Amino acid sequence: MKLFNVKNMLLFSAVSSAMMSCATRSEYKKTELEIPENYKDQLQVTGDTVILPWKTFFKDEQLIGLIDKALEKNNEVKVALKNIEQLDLAYKQAKHSLMPTLNFSAGVSRAWASQNSLNGSLNEQFTGQKYLDDFSANLSLSWEADIWGKAKKQKEVASADYFAQKENLNVLKTRIISQVAQAYYNLISLDNQLVIANKNIEQSDETLRIMRLQYTAGQINSLAIQQSEAQKKTAELLVPLAIQNISVQENALSILCGEYPDKISRAKESNFFNVETNLSAGIPAELLSRRPDLKVAEFNLISLNAKTGLAKVAMYPSISLAPQVGLNSFKFNNWFDLPGSLTKTLAANLALPILQKKQLKTAFETAVIEQEKAAINYQQTMMVAVSEVSDAMAKSQGSKDRLKILGEKTQILEKGVDDALKLYKSGMATYLEVITAQNNKLQNDLEHINVNLERLNADIDLYRALGGGIE
C-alpha cells in the first residue's frame, strides 16, 4: 500500500510537472528600441567607412604601433581577459549543473558499548568481544529530474554573462584605441605649440634687434623696447608649459601602453595639419548595432530574463532520485563477501516549498523588476549611443568649418605681420601695431592647432561611437 502511494505521488508529480513546464518557459524576446532612421544632422556616409578596422582608419605608422602595444600590454585588457577565462569556466560548469553526482565513501569504526546496556550485553554474547567493529563502503548516486528546464536557464545565464564579458572587452579595447589616438594627437599638437612659440620668439628677437637700432639712433624711446620684450616673454612662457605638458602626456600614454613612463616616438610636427582619418561624417542609425556596449546591454537583458525563469522555477516542486549500493560487515574477513555484505537503498524524493515567508515570491518579483530595469537600461544605452554619434558629427563639422575660417584668417594675419614690419621700417607704423600684429598671429596659430586637434578628436569619437575599431 505504501509503495502504491509512493508510485501514485511520483506519477502525479511527473504529470503536473509536464503540464506546468510550458508555463515556466520564458524565451527571450528582443526589445523594440524604435531606432530613428536618420540622425538630426542629415549627413551621408557609407557603411564600409564605419566598418573599417582601426589599422585602416589610422594611417600614422607610429600611432598604429602604439595602439598595437596598448592592446597587447595594457593591464586593464589583461584583467578583462582573465574575467573571460573565469566566465568560460562558469559556462562549462553550468552545462553540467543538473548531471547526476556520484560519491564513494569507505569507513572503519570500533565501538565499545556499556556492559550494562542491552546492546553491550548482546554484543558480547554473540561476538564474544566487548567491542563491535563496522566495515562499510558505499557508492551513492544523486540526480534531480530537470522537469522545469532549470539546466537550460542556467546555461542561458552563463552564456549571456560570458558573451557580455567578451563585448565588455571590446568596449575596453575600443576605448583604449580612442584614448591612445587622442593622446598621440595631443602630443603632436603640443609639439606644434612648441614650434610656434620658438618661431614667435625668433620673430620677436628680430623685431627687438630693429627697435634697439632705432633706439640707439634716437628714433624711438625705451617704452617700445619694453613692450617688444614683454611680447617676447609671452611667447617664451609657452615653451616650459609645452615641455611640461609633453612630459605629462608621454607618461600617460606610456601607462596606456602597459609600460613605465618613457619617451614616445611620433610623427614630425609639420605633418600635424595634414593628418587625415578615413571617415566622412554621418551613418544610418542601424549600424549602431556594431557598438559593443549595446551588445553588453542586450546580453545582460538575456541573462536577467533567464534568472527570472530560475526564480520562478524555485517555487515549483522538485523530484530527485538517490540510489545507493554498498558493503557492510562487522568482520573484516567478511567485508567483501558477496552477496552477504551487500546493501542497497533506493530513494525518491519530492520537495515542494509551501511556507517560505514569501521569500521565493519576493525573489521572483525582484527578478522581474531587475529584468525590467535592464530593458530600460538597454533603451537608454541606445539613446546615449545615438546622442554620442550626433554630438561627434556636430563637433566634426563645426571644427572643419572653423578650420576653414582660421585658414583664411591665418593668411590675413601673415600678411599683416609682414606689412606691419615693412611699414614700421619706413616709419609709417608704430611699434604697437607691430607687436599687436605679432601677438594676433601667435594667438591665431595656437587656436588653429587646438581646433585641428578638436577635429581629430571628433572624428575619433565618431568612429568609436559607431562601433568601429574592433573587428
C-alpha positions as a printed NumPy array, in Angstrom:
array([[  0.   ,   0.   ,   0.   ],
       [  2.796,   2.393,   0.901],
       [  4.648,   1.52 ,  -2.282],
       [  1.479,   2.162,  -4.274],
       [  1.064,   5.565,  -2.664],
       [  4.649,   6.492,  -3.444],
       [  4.175,   5.492,  -7.081],
       [  0.98 ,   7.498,  -7.326],
       [  2.64 ,  10.527,  -5.789],
       [  5.584,  10.399,  -8.177],
       [  3.293,   9.833, -11.162],
       [  1.086,  12.759, -10.177],
       [  4.127,  14.982,  -9.733],
       [  5.568,  13.992, -13.111],
       [  2.273,  14.671, -14.918],
       [  1.778,  18.022, -13.201],
       [  5.375,  18.928, -13.963],
       [  4.88 ,  18.215, -17.647],
       [  1.724,  20.327, -17.693],
       [  3.317,  23.272, -15.883],
       [  6.671,  23.215, -17.651],
       [  5.29 ,  25.15 , -20.597],
       [  4.27 ,  27.932, -18.253],
       [  7.797,  28.317, -16.902],
       [  9.456,  28.731, -20.265],
       [ 10.214,  32.413, -20.698],
       [ 12.014,  32.7  , -24.013],
       [ 13.845,  35.974, -24.562],
       [ 12.213,  38.401, -26.98 ],
       [ 14.301,  41.187, -28.45 ],
       [ 13.343,  44.619, -27.143],
       [ 11.979,  47.025, -29.746],
       [ 14.036,  50.202, -29.489],
       [ 12.403,  52.281, -32.265],
       [ 15.766,  53.492, -33.582],
       [ 15.481,  56.625, -35.751],
       [ 16.198,  56.069, -39.43 ],
       [ 18.365,  59.196, -39.648],
       [ 20.282,  61.431, -37.328],
       [ 19.355,  65.006, -36.564],
       [ 22.091,  66.18 , -38.933],
       [ 21.446,  64.879, -42.441],
       [ 24.911,  63.684, -43.445],
       [ 25.867,  60.835, -45.728],
       [ 28.368,  58.065, -45.093],
       [ 28.774,  54.591, -46.484],
       [ 28.649,  51.554, -44.232],
       [ 32.092,  50.488, -45.447],
       [ 33.574,  53.667, -43.974],
       [ 32.489,  52.8  , -40.453],
       [ 33.348,  49.128, -40.614],
       [ 36.977,  49.97 , -41.402],
       [ 39.319,  48.261, -38.89 ],
       [ 41.411,  50.658, -36.855],
       [ 44.611,  49.787, -38.734],
       [ 42.957,  51.105, -41.882],
       [ 41.292,  54.053, -40.195],
       [ 44.552,  55.379, -38.747],
       [ 47.413,  55.907, -41.192],
       [ 50.3  ,  57.001, -38.939],
       [ 52.693,  54.058, -38.514],
       [ 53.895,  55.348, -35.129],
       [ 50.305,  55.535, -33.884],
       [ 49.477,  52.06 , -35.205],
       [ 52.479,  50.665, -33.319],
       [ 51.37 ,  52.359, -30.081],
       [ 47.816,  51.004, -30.39 ],
       [ 49.139,  47.503, -31.066],
       [ 51.297,  47.732, -27.973],
       [ 48.405,  49.03 , -25.836],
       [ 46.029,  46.26 , -26.924],
       [ 48.67 ,  43.678, -26.063],
       [ 50.178,  45.048, -22.845],
       [ 47.513,  47.247, -21.239],
       [ 46.799,  45.914, -17.742],
       [ 43.057,  46.576, -17.957],
       [ 42.919,  44.363, -21.041],
       [ 44.827,  41.623, -19.218],
       [ 42.347,  41.707, -16.312],
       [ 39.406,  41.605, -18.743],
       [ 40.876,  38.523, -20.427],
       [ 41.145,  36.829, -17.028],
       [ 37.49 ,  37.652, -16.363],
       [ 36.569,  35.942, -19.628],
       [ 38.522,  32.853, -18.571],
       [ 36.525,  32.751, -15.326],
       [ 33.198,  33.075, -17.12 ],
       [ 34.227,  30.389, -19.587],
       [ 34.741,  28.029, -16.657],
       [ 31.359,  29.051, -15.23 ],
       [ 29.676,  28.327, -18.57 ],
       [ 31.273,  24.87 , -18.782],
       [ 30.15 ,  24.2  , -15.215],
       [ 26.586,  25.33 , -15.998],
       [ 26.333,  22.711, -18.754],
       [ 26.846,  20.038, -16.094],
       [ 24.743,  21.644, -13.361],
       [ 21.985,  19.003, -13.273],
       [ 24.006,  15.93 , -14.159],
       [ 23.996,  13.13 , -11.56 ],
       [ 26.513,  13.283,  -8.727],
       [ 28.35 ,  10.103,  -7.768],
       [ 30.168,   9.76 ,  -4.458],
       [ 32.192,   6.95 ,  -2.9  ],
       [ 32.877,   6.589,   0.809],
       [ 34.557,   3.924,   2.932],
       [ 34.991,   3.742,   6.673],
       [ 36.02 ,   1.555,   9.595],
       [ 34.851,   2.054,  13.165],
       [ 35.099,   0.239,  16.524],
       [ 32.591,   0.968,  19.274],
       [ 32.531,  -0.128,  22.937],
       [ 29.016,  -0.217,  24.306],
       [ 28.156,  -0.117,  28.005],
       [ 28.225,  -3.507,  29.66 ],
       [ 25.011,  -2.629,  31.46 ],
       [ 23.209,  -1.779,  28.208],
       [ 21.214,  -4.213,  26.171],
       [ 23.442,  -3.692,  23.108],
       [ 26.585,  -4.184,  25.142],
       [ 25.42 ,  -7.426,  26.742],
       [ 24.055,  -8.864,  23.486],
       [ 27.168,  -7.897,  21.602],
       [ 29.422,  -9.838,  23.966],
       [ 27.095, -12.866,  23.846],
       [ 27.026, -13.034,  20.054],
       [ 30.536, -11.974,  19.145],
       [ 32.435, -12.895,  22.305],
       [ 34.04 ,  -9.418,  22.259],
       [ 33.443,  -6.29 ,  24.276],
       [ 33.53 ,  -4.076,  21.184],
       [ 31.812,  -4.028,  17.804],
       [ 33.596,  -3.365,  14.525],
       [ 31.872,  -1.875,  11.492],
       [ 33.359,  -2.028,   7.987],
       [ 31.436,  -0.11 ,   5.322],
       [ 31.862,   1.035,   1.733],
       [ 29.153,   2.944,  -0.165],
       [ 28.633,   4.21 ,  -3.693],
       [ 25.809,   6.791,  -3.791],
       [ 24.157,   8.452,  -6.763],
       [ 22.008,  11.581,  -6.627],
       [ 20.071,  13.05 ,  -9.551],
       [ 17.436,  15.757,  -9.788],
       [ 14.972,  15.481, -12.653],
       [ 15.129,  18.653, -14.769],
       [ 11.384,  18.938, -15.29 ],
       [ 11.344,  22.748, -15.402],
       [ 14.252,  23.367, -17.764],
       [ 16.461,  24.638, -14.959],
       [ 19.664,  23.462, -16.661],
       [ 18.752,  25.29 , -19.847],
       [ 18.14 ,  28.528, -17.951],
       [ 21.411,  28.196, -16.049],
       [ 23.248,  27.724, -19.345],
       [ 21.486,  30.785, -20.759],
       [ 22.654,  32.861, -17.795],
       [ 26.232,  31.61 , -18.054],
       [ 26.297,  32.005, -21.829],
       [ 24.901,  35.55 , -21.736],
       [ 27.349,  36.564, -18.992],
       [ 30.236,  35.071, -20.979],
       [ 29.401,  36.883, -24.221],
       [ 28.62 ,  40.092, -22.337],
       [ 32.123,  39.979, -20.873],
       [ 33.601,  39.415, -24.328],
       [ 31.772,  42.51 , -25.545],
       [ 32.958,  44.368, -22.441],
       [ 36.467,  43.522, -23.579],
       [ 35.648,  45.049, -26.964],
       [ 34.273,  48.143, -25.195],
       [ 37.559,  48.399, -23.317],
       [ 39.668,  47.889, -26.435],
       [ 37.666,  50.482, -28.377],
       [ 38.121,  52.962, -25.535],
       [ 41.862,  52.276, -25.368],
       [ 42.224,  52.723, -29.133],
       [ 40.474,  56.093, -28.864],
       [ 42.494,  57.182, -25.829],
       [ 45.825,  56.228, -27.408],
       [ 44.937,  58.052, -30.639],
       [ 43.761,  61.163, -28.809],
       [ 46.821,  61.179, -26.551],
       [ 49.093,  60.756, -29.568],
       [ 47.488,  63.627, -31.488],
       [ 47.6  ,  65.747, -28.345],
       [ 51.361,  65.135, -28.18 ],
       [ 51.763,  66.286, -31.772],
       [ 49.686,  69.4  , -31.045],
       [ 51.94 ,  70.178, -28.082],
       [ 54.978,  69.707, -30.329],
       [ 53.482,  72.222, -32.736],
       [ 52.741,  74.676, -29.946],
       [ 56.411,  74.452, -29.01 ],
       [ 57.458,  75.048, -32.613],
       [ 55.142,  78.05 , -32.972],
       [ 56.347,  79.512, -29.669],
       [ 60.001,  79.227, -30.773],
       [ 59.204,  80.795, -34.143],
       [ 57.451,  83.688, -32.428],
       [ 60.452,  84.107, -30.139],
       [ 62.748,  84.296, -33.192],
       [ 60.397,  86.822, -34.777],
       [ 60.355,  88.881, -31.569],
       [ 64.18 ,  88.797, -31.482],
       [ 64.269,  90.25 , -34.99 ],
       [ 61.789,  92.947, -34.034],
       [ 63.796,  93.75 , -30.902],
       [ 67.002,  93.99 , -32.937],
       [ 65.421,  96.571, -35.229],
       [ 63.961,  98.521, -32.309],
       [ 67.266,  98.603, -30.457],
       [ 68.942, 100.036, -33.546],
       [ 66.244, 102.696, -33.754],
       [ 66.51 , 103.362, -30.022],
       [ 70.273, 103.849, -30.369],
       [ 69.608, 106.251, -33.23 ],
       [ 67.141, 108.14 , -31.01 ],
       [ 64.155, 107.386, -33.233],
       [ 62.088, 105.627, -30.508],
       [ 62.002, 105.626, -26.724],
       [ 62.606, 102.834, -24.204],
       [ 58.862, 102.078, -23.903],
       [ 58.919, 100.484, -27.337],
       [ 61.772,  98.227, -26.234],
       [ 59.89 ,  97.238, -23.085],
       [ 56.696,  96.433, -24.981],
       [ 58.566,  94.314, -27.505],
       [ 60.4  ,  92.434, -24.749],
       [ 57.072,  91.788, -22.997],
       [ 55.694,  90.33 , -26.238],
       [ 58.739,  88.051, -26.447],
       [ 58.18 ,  86.884, -22.844],
       [ 54.596,  85.964, -23.757],
       [ 55.953,  83.523, -26.322],
       [ 58.737,  82.32 , -24.006],
       [ 56.176,  81.422, -21.33 ],
       [ 54.657,  78.91 , -23.737],
       [ 57.885,  76.916, -24.002],
       [ 58.195,  75.494, -20.433],
       [ 54.418,  74.95 , -20.325],
       [ 54.517,  72.938, -23.563],
       [ 57.537,  70.913, -22.374],
       [ 55.775,  70.189, -19.08 ],
       [ 52.569,  69.082, -20.812],
       [ 54.517,  66.937, -23.292],
       [ 56.196,  65.076, -20.424],
       [ 52.886,  64.506, -18.614],
       [ 51.183,  63.305, -21.809],
       [ 54.055,  60.948, -22.643],
       [ 53.776,  59.44 , -19.167],
       [ 50.034,  58.898, -19.516],
       [ 50.433,  57.365, -22.972],
       [ 53.169,  55.029, -21.711],
       [ 50.857,  53.76 , -18.968],
       [ 48.104,  53.18 , -21.543],
       [ 50.58 ,  51.051, -23.481],
       [ 51.344,  48.98 , -20.377],
       [ 54.84 ,  50.394, -19.852],
       [ 56.617,  52.628, -17.382],
       [ 56.825,  56.34 , -18.358],
       [ 59.206,  56.875, -21.259],
       [ 59.711,  58.958, -24.389],
       [ 57.145,  58.445, -27.151],
       [ 58.211,  58.34 , -30.8  ],
       [ 55.856,  60.244, -33.079],
       [ 55.491,  61.816, -36.49 ],
       [ 57.13 ,  65.117, -37.344],
       [ 55.379,  68.221, -36.111],
       [ 54.963,  69.581, -39.643],
       [ 52.67 ,  66.654, -40.511],
       [ 50.075,  67.599, -37.904],
       [ 47.985,  69.846, -40.124],
       [ 47.89 ,  67.161, -42.798],
       [ 46.624,  64.355, -40.536],
       [ 43.587,  62.712, -42.098],
       [ 41.3  ,  59.953, -40.896],
       [ 39.416,  57.598, -43.173],
       [ 35.999,  58.862, -42.156],
       [ 33.407,  61.147, -43.584],
       [ 30.529,  62.213, -41.345],
       [ 27.143,  60.522, -40.913],
       [ 25.838,  56.926, -40.973],
       [ 22.466,  55.15 , -40.909],
       [ 21.348,  54.566, -37.312],
       [ 21.018,  50.791, -37.656],
       [ 24.81 ,  50.451, -37.872],
       [ 24.903,  51.336, -34.18 ],
       [ 24.278,  47.636, -33.605],
       [ 28.05 ,  47.237, -34.049],
       [ 28.622,  49.038, -30.753],
       [ 29.854,  46.56 , -28.132],
       [ 28.194,  48.407, -25.23 ],
       [ 24.796,  47.87 , -26.878],
       [ 25.574,  44.179, -27.183],
       [ 26.555,  44.119, -23.499],
       [ 23.233,  45.72 , -22.53 ],
       [ 21.305,  43.137, -24.548],
       [ 23.265,  40.189, -23.145],
       [ 22.564,  41.499, -19.634],
       [ 18.873,  41.544, -20.511],
       [ 19.065,  37.948, -21.786],
       [ 20.821,  36.867, -18.586],
       [ 18.245,  38.526, -16.323],
       [ 15.414,  37.011, -18.372],
       [ 16.822,  33.552, -17.649],
       [ 17.338,  34.436, -13.981],
       [ 13.68 ,  35.418, -13.768],
       [ 12.815,  31.955, -15.048],
       [ 15.06 ,  30.355, -12.428],
       [ 13.407,  32.411,  -9.679],
       [ 10.028,  31.158, -10.866],
       [ 11.212,  27.555, -11.016],
       [ 12.347,  27.783,  -7.382],
       [  8.669,  27.952,  -6.364],
       [  7.814,  24.633,  -8.054],
       [  8.292,  21.082,  -6.748],
       [ 11.462,  19.144,  -7.451],
       [ 11.927,  15.397,  -7.835],
       [ 15.195,  13.648,  -7.111],
       [ 16.438,  10.064,  -7.023],
       [ 19.133,   8.829,  -4.657],
       [ 20.071,   5.15 ,  -5.14 ],
       [ 22.911,   3.751,  -3.063],
       [ 24.806,   0.481,  -3.055],
       [ 27.435,  -0.611,  -0.563],
       [ 29.148,  -3.283,   1.524],
       [ 28.765,  -3.6  ,   5.268],
       [ 30.128,  -6.116,   7.767],
       [ 31.183,  -6.321,  11.425],
       [ 34.114,  -8.586,  10.481],
       [ 36.925,  -7.592,   8.163],
       [ 37.204, -11.02 ,   6.536],
       [ 33.51 , -10.865,   5.587],
       [ 33.588,  -7.265,   4.332],
       [ 33.772,  -8.182,   0.648],
       [ 31.777, -11.404,   0.936],
       [ 29.096, -11.12 ,  -1.767],
       [ 26.173, -11.09 ,  -1.695],
       [ 26.102, -11.409,   2.082],
       [ 27.647,  -7.966,   2.791],
       [ 25.764,  -6.167,   0.019],
       [ 23.462,  -3.264,   0.989],
       [ 21.082,  -1.459,  -1.386],
       [ 18.962,   1.633,  -0.983],
       [ 16.575,   3.271,  -3.461],
       [ 15.043,   6.623,  -2.519],
       [ 12.797,   9.024,  -4.438],
       [ 12.213,  12.478,  -3.024],
       [  9.585,  15.088,  -3.786],
       [ 10.274,  18.565,  -2.397],
       [  7.649,  21.295,  -2.583],
       [  8.168,  24.703,  -0.951],
       [  5.   ,  25.712,   0.908],
       [  5.712,  28.36 ,   3.527],
       [  8.947,  30.262,   2.955],
       [  7.998,  33.621,   4.498],
       [  7.244,  34.85 ,   0.918],
       [ 10.979,  34.69 ,   0.226],
       [ 10.596,  32.792,  -3.056],
       [  7.784,  35.018,  -4.293],
       [  9.721,  38.126,  -3.341],
       [ 12.817,  36.778,  -5.107],
       [ 10.753,  36.185,  -8.264],
       [  9.174,  39.651,  -8.165],
       [ 12.605,  41.182,  -7.595],
       [ 13.971,  39.272, -10.601],
       [ 11.118,  40.619, -12.745],
       [ 11.926,  44.175, -11.656],
       [ 15.625,  43.654, -12.397],
       [ 14.715,  42.417, -15.878],
       [ 12.506,  45.464, -16.473],
       [ 15.332,  47.74 , -15.293],
       [ 17.702,  46.017, -17.718],
       [ 15.254,  46.63 , -20.573],
       [ 15.102,  50.326, -19.668],
       [ 18.901,  50.445, -19.438],
       [ 19.147,  48.812, -22.853],
       [ 16.937,  51.507, -24.354],
       [ 18.872,  54.222, -22.52 ],
       [ 22.162,  52.842, -23.871],
       [ 20.798,  53.086, -27.404],
       [ 19.607,  56.667, -26.829],
       [ 23.033,  57.651, -25.48 ],
       [ 24.681,  55.961, -28.479],
       [ 22.567,  57.966, -30.931],
       [ 23.348,  61.127, -28.958],
       [ 27.101,  60.416, -28.993],
       [ 27.061,  59.98 , -32.761],
       [ 25.109,  63.225, -33.214],
       [ 27.488,  65.084, -30.888],
       [ 30.555,  63.781, -32.718],
       [ 29.03 ,  64.732, -36.077],
       [ 28.313,  68.263, -34.872],
       [ 31.825,  68.658, -33.432],
       [ 33.451,  67.269, -36.57 ],
       [ 31.519,  69.52 , -38.908],
       [ 31.881,  72.546, -36.625],
       [ 35.652,  72.152, -36.302],
       [ 36.035,  71.784, -40.074],
       [ 34.057,  74.995, -40.643],
       [ 36.18 ,  76.803, -38.061],
       [ 39.407,  75.493, -39.612],
       [ 38.368,  76.897, -42.967],
       [ 37.807,  80.336, -41.438],
       [ 41.027,  80.102, -39.433],
       [ 42.933,  79.269, -42.594],
       [ 41.651,  82.447, -44.218],
       [ 42.417,  84.406, -41.048],
       [ 45.963,  82.999, -40.989],
       [ 46.68 ,  84.308, -44.485],
       [ 45.433,  87.746, -43.474],
       [ 47.483,  87.823, -40.264],
       [ 50.667,  86.599, -42.   ],
       [ 50.355,  89.406, -44.495],
       [ 49.566,  91.786, -41.628],
       [ 52.774,  90.904, -39.775],
       [ 54.892,  91.376, -42.92 ],
       [ 53.166,  94.66 , -43.773],
       [ 53.497,  95.949, -40.205],
       [ 57.251,  95.312, -40.192],
       [ 57.718,  96.959, -43.599],
       [ 55.639,  99.955, -42.589],
       [ 57.463, 100.215, -39.282],
       [ 60.846, 100.215, -41.005],
       [ 59.658, 103.007, -43.285],
       [ 58.228, 104.986, -40.359],
       [ 54.608, 104.567, -41.423],
       [ 53.537, 102.308, -38.493],
       [ 54.129, 102.37 , -34.756],
       [ 55.81 ,  99.678, -32.689],
       [ 52.451,  98.913, -31.055],
       [ 50.997,  97.958, -34.42 ],
       [ 53.913,  95.561, -34.987],
       [ 53.545,  93.99 , -31.544],
       [ 49.769,  93.698, -31.948],
       [ 50.154,  92.017, -35.344],
       [ 52.678,  89.521, -33.975],
       [ 50.529,  88.735, -30.922],
       [ 47.433,  88.242, -33.068],
       [ 49.364,  85.87 , -35.31 ],
       [ 50.618,  83.897, -32.282],
       [ 47.125,  83.511, -30.799],
       [ 45.689,  82.53 , -34.168],
       [ 48.344,  79.835, -34.713],
       [ 47.669,  78.385, -31.267],
       [ 43.931,  78.404, -31.899],
       [ 44.473,  76.711, -35.264],
       [ 46.337,  73.886, -33.518],
       [ 43.606,  73.477, -30.901],
       [ 40.785,  73.435, -33.449],
       [ 42.642,  70.928, -35.618],
       [ 43.043,  68.729, -32.53 ],
       [ 39.297,  69.092, -31.884],
       [ 38.622,  67.916, -35.442],
       [ 40.761,  64.812, -34.995],
       [ 39.198,  64.019, -31.634],
       [ 35.707,  64.461, -33.086],
       [ 36.497,  62.024, -35.908],
       [ 37.888,  59.527, -33.394],
       [ 34.779,  59.937, -31.215],
       [ 32.532,  59.432, -34.231],
       [ 34.432,  56.307, -35.259],
       [ 34.179,  54.916, -31.716],
       [ 30.501,  55.91 , -31.34 ],
       [ 29.625,  53.974, -34.478],
       [ 31.245,  50.811, -33.137],
       [ 34.335,  50.98 , -35.318],
       [ 37.747,  49.789, -34.313],
       [ 37.453,  46.158, -33.233],
       [ 36.943,  43.506, -35.884]])
